[in-house]
């Protein structure tokens, strides 16, 4: 019994220090693991010419899959993620536009579904007010 007691008590400060170091290593490794999340993000149309009006966007939200370190994703503000399509070449009628995603530099876009959206556009009448 005495030998068993000596096994635990002998060099106790070093043993406690090694347990603390092991815990800190584990904490560091788990916080540095990459993880993925999926979010529905509304799509905005940028660079729309003033002479046209958008009547419909389908779908108006896309599913974005993001990958990053667990601690970064846990502190992520969803407002920092933007899905958009470039509308500079929109013509009256039905247009198909590619969806792009802006997000903080320490995150990576894995997938966007759907990759394109359908935008219905009409020509504005002269003298009409902007929507």
C-alpha positions in Angstrom: 0.0 0.0 0.0 2.9 2.3 0.8 4.4 1.8 -2.6 1.1 2.7 -4.3 0.9 5.9 -2.2 4.5 6.8 -3.1 3.7 6.3 -6.8 1.1 9.0 -6.7 2.7 11.5 -4.3 6.3 11.2 -5.5 7.1 14.2 -7.9 3.5 15.5 -7.5 4.3 19.0 -8.8 5.8 17.6 -12.0 2.8 15.3 -12.5 0.4 18.1 -12.1 2.4 20.3 -14.5 2.4 17.5 -17.1 -1.4 17.1 -16.8 -1.8 20.9 -17.2 0.4 20.9 -20.3 -1.5 18.0 -21.8 -4.8 19.8 -21.2 -3.5 23.0 -22.9 -2.3 21.0 -25.9 -5.7 19.3 -26.2 -7.4 22.6 -26.0 -5.2 24.1 -28.7 -5.7 21.2 -31.0 -9.5 21.1 -30.7 -9.7 24.8 -31.3 -7.6 24.5 -34.5 -9.8 21.8 -36.0 -11.6 22.8 -39.2 -15.4 22.5 -39.3 -18.1 23.2 -41.9 -21.4 25.0 -41.6 -24.3 25.6 -44.0 -26.2 28.9 -44.0 -29.0 30.3 -46.2 -27.9 33.7 -47.3 -30.1 36.2 -49.2 -28.8 37.2 -52.7 -28.4 40.8 -53.6 -28.0 42.1 -57.2 -25.1 44.6 -57.5 -24.4 47.0 -60.4 -27.9 47.2 -61.7 -28.3 49.7 -64.5 -30.6 52.6 -63.7 -32.7 52.0 -66.9 -34.0 48.6 -65.7 -36.0 47.3 -62.8 -35.8 43.8 -61.2 -39.2 42.2 -60.8 -38.2 38.8 -59.5 -35.2 36.9 -58.2 -35.5 33.1 -58.0 -34.3 31.8 -55.6 -33.8 34.8 -53.4 -31.6 32.8 -51.0 -28.7 30.4 -51.6 -27.3 27.6 -49.4 -23.6 28.4 -48.7 -21.3 25.8 -47.2 -18.3 27.4 -45.3 -15.2 25.9 -43.9 -13.0 27.3 -41.2 -11.4 26.8 -37.9 -13.9 26.1 -35.1 -13.0 29.1 -33.0 -13.4 31.4 -36.1 -16.8 29.9 -37.0 -18.0 30.2 -33.4 -17.3 33.9 -33.5 -18.7 34.5 -37.0 -21.2 37.3 -37.5 -23.6 36.1 -40.2 -23.9 39.7 -41.5 -20.2 39.4 -42.6 -21.3 36.9 -45.3 -22.8 38.3 -48.5 -24.1 36.4 -51.5 -24.5 38.5 -54.7 -24.8 38.5 -58.4 -23.4 41.0 -60.8 -26.2 42.8 -62.7 -24.2 45.1 -64.9 -25.2 43.1 -68.1 -28.9 42.7 -67.2 -31.3 42.9 -70.2 -35.1 43.1 -70.1 -36.5 39.6 -69.8 -35.1 36.5 -68.0 -31.4 36.5 -67.0 -29.3 33.8 -65.5 -26.6 35.1 -63.2 -23.8 33.4 -61.3 -23.8 33.8 -57.5 -20.6 34.9 -55.7 -20.0 35.0 -52.0 -18.0 37.5 -49.9 -16.8 36.4 -46.5 -14.0 37.1 -44.1 -10.5 36.0 -45.3 -10.0 33.3 -42.7 -13.0 31.3 -44.0 -13.4 29.4 -47.3 -16.5 28.8 -49.5 -16.9 25.1 -50.1 -20.1 25.2 -52.1 -23.0 27.4 -53.2 -26.4 25.9 -54.1 -27.7 26.9 -56.5 -24.7 28.3 -58.3 -26.9 30.5 -60.5 -30.1 32.5 -60.0 -32.9 33.6 -62.4 -33.5 37.3 -62.5 -36.6 38.7 -64.3 -36.0 42.3 -65.5 -38.2 45.0 -67.2 -37.2 48.2 -68.9 -38.1 51.3 -66.8 -40.3 53.8 -68.5 -38.9 57.3 -69.0 -39.8 59.6 -66.2 -40.7 56.8 -63.8 -39.4 56.8 -60.3 -36.8 54.4 -59.1 -38.1 51.5 -57.0 
